[in-house]
Amino acid sequence: MTRTDIAISLKPLNWMEDELDNGDPVLSADYDVYNAYIKEENDGTATLTIFYTGELKPEVKRKGLTMGEAKAITREHQVDAFCTHFNLDKE
């Protein structure tokens, strides 16, 4: 099995409308032991934050993204997280 096999086999992230503790609207997705949030900023860019479940400090925080870029980065993070559970063949 390769990373590409896992990427193809994983179901897409289920993005849901959600809100942060302060009431700001975000898109959120949960996968493995992570929670991802995409917040649309006033300037039209998006901020991506990915937390390890239960942690207060984000593992990933990226600003100035498009919505598509934020979702793609989260997908890569999801695939990377799942790949750590396997002994993978070289691609």
Buried (B, 14 or more C-beta within 10 A) or exposed (E): EEBEBBBEEBEEBEBEEBEEEEEEEBBBBEBBEBBBBBBBEEEEBBBBBBBBEEEEEBEBEBEEBEBEBBBEBBBEBBBEBBBEEEEBEEE
